Amino acid sequence: MEIKDQMNSIVKEGKEYLQIQSSLVQLQVKKTTAILLAKSATSLLSLAIFLLFFVFASLSTAFYLAEIYHSLFKGFAILSLFYFVLFIIFILFNQPIKKYFSNKFIALLFNNENND
């Protein structure tokens, strides 16, 4: 009878252990998700603020160039040409940029796991 009681006790403790481990994994996933969402929200807010700055800085630059060249068309055309050159550079270096950001996201994920 003792062996049966010990086996039942071991099975019961094993079930409790698995339940606790499952709860722990769920909590770790929730924590990592919360951290990533917080960082994403912060990054998106920063990006939105930067985009507003960028738009107004671009307009100011275009109007300044228009004043220098005495033509709105020339001011905006020069700035557009500058952005077009940046776009071409981005297209040419598309793969290294993707690889850089992929590595950053992977590092971010693994750093969160190591901090637990």
Secondary structure as the mmCIF struct_conf table of DSSP 4:
data_model
#
loop_
_struct_conf.conf_type_id
_struct_conf.id
_struct_conf.beg_label_comp_id
_struct_conf.beg_label_asym_id
_struct_conf.beg_label_seq_id
_struct_conf.end_label_comp_id
_struct_conf.end_label_asym_id
_struct_conf.end_label_seq_id
HELX_RH_AL_P HELX_RH_AL_P1 GLU A 2 TYR A 69
TURN_TY1_P TURN_TY1_P1 HIS A 70 HIS A 70
HELX_RH_AL_P HELX_RH_AL_P2 LEU A 72 LEU A 92
TURN_TY1_P TURN_TY1_P2 PHE A 93 PHE A 93
HELX_RH_AL_P HELX_RH_AL_P3 ASN A 94 ASN A 114
TURN_TY1_P TURN_TY1_P3 ASN A 115 ASN A 115
#
